[in-house]
Amino acid sequence: MTRRIFRAAMTVALAVLLAAMTLIVGVLHGYFQSRTAADLNQLAAAAARGAETDGLDYFDGLRVSSRLTWVAEDGTVLYDNWQDAAEMENHSGREEIVQAQAQGRGTAERWSDTLEQKALYCAVRLDDGSVVRAASTQYSIWAMAAQGLQPMLLVLAAAMALAAVLASRLSRSIVRPINELDLNDPDSGSGELYDELTPLLTRLRLQSREIRRQMEQLRQRQKEFTAITDNMSEGFLVLDTRTRVLSNNSAALRLLETDETPVPGETSALVLSREENFRRCVEEALAGRRSERMVRRENLCRQILASPVVQDGHLTGAVVVILDVTEREQRESLRREFTANVSHELKTPLTAISGTAEILENGTVRPEDVSHFAGNIHREAGRLIELVNDIIKLSRLDEGGPDGSDGAWETVELYPLAQSVLEQVRPAAEKRSVTLTLKGGPAQARGVLQILEEMLYNLCDNAVAYNRDGGSVCVTVEQADGHARVTVEDTGVGIPPEVQDRVFERFYRVDKSHSRGGTGLGLSIVKHGASYLGASVALHSEVGKGSVFTLDFPPVTG
Ligand code: ADP
């Protein structure tokens, strides 16, 4: 900026200086020209008068700076104060002489060999026809310009110095308000602003408004993005080609079980998890291949999906998605376990049936024993049916409840239901002299009657089956804290504390050798039924003393 102003100032100064110089030299040249012509005319006239009166004597002792020449009528040079007249050639042809002889006076301007420069000539004719001529060198324009060159250079130097100071001050005064501008808030400028800045300020104002608007939009989007990603149960990481985390959500850190908070663009993803499979996934994605692996730790299971990110044909990073598949894996393993158990449970009665049928088929059985073998087949088939029924009940509960018209939700009176269930188990109880008691009063629960009955039946059936001979079972139905509660209490063998959680698992039996031949699915049905109805099951048991199963139902509303 300073240099440009300096150059502009210098150009102006130089132009002005040259114009002034041309003008001055032109005017002075004209002035001196006319002065010289007038002086020469006077001198020529005076010399002509002197020559007329005194002849050649007039010129003796005459001291003049100009050249004086006296030329006879025939052109012979009679006298010249600068050269020997005798040696000079005939002057009759000189322009000013010819003019003077014709008109009395003559002037001419030309190169003089004698003076060796341009000269002005003025000639005056005498009465005798001779001519006196005065000549003087002229001030040439170039000579005058050359004389003016030195002062001009001085003025030019002064102009340069002045232009430099001016340029630096000017540029500073132009630039200062611009430098002091607050680009975020152009209106708040404290420095003195000049009018020429107004268009710039207007543009800045518009631009800063636009930038603010866009920033606000970006912030809003970022907020939305963070809100979405932070509420995702899946974790995600965006990585650059050098495994550095560019973006992540909180679920990713939770699922990788890391305490590190990655610094975007700095922290390597490999610092977040040291698991071999995670590292491989990241490396494969950054090599341009999609990768999928499982990371298992203790009883947690994560699925890692890593995909390369390609932009304009170039690999720019990778996206890693982390899924918590623990539950899925557990379900899968439970399913496998269940299938294996079902096969096993079905195989036992089927083998018995098949074996007995084979004996009967061979015809080796005495006629009086046939009914015994047939009874075996009947009993084992009954077990099979019971088992299949329980499996069907469980799978229906798994699928979301019993189907059919009897699966409708209703408000069920629990006291009469408990009464009816106790009647169902009474024959078994009487066989072992187990006393059945029902306590409490009316209580209501919302649910599916079939499921509720099944749950109560299983609890009462177990209470009788795992009781001691002559023991007792007490069922209490009550309204506690605004909700219904059913308690089934027995005086049986009890359940050891370490397996109290496990008795609700499918096919789990505390002591298989002492099993009374149940399916091992009864308490599973109770647990699944309770969760389907929104109820809870609690178990308190002491080995040798008995067990208490408590069902708490949600309050009936509306
Ligand atoms: P099962 O058909 O074997 O009775 P359940 O699922 O109903 O299957 O019960 C699982 C196991 O829990 C039983 O095998 C038994 O060992 C134990 N159990 C259930 N109820 C009682 C109870 N009231 N007293 C003692 N043990 C019980």
Residues whose N, C-alpha, C, O or C-beta is under 5 A from the ligand:
A	BS01	ADP	N462 A463 Y466 G492 V493 G494 I495 V503 Y508 R509 V510 D511 G518 T519 G520 L521 G522 L523 S524 S547
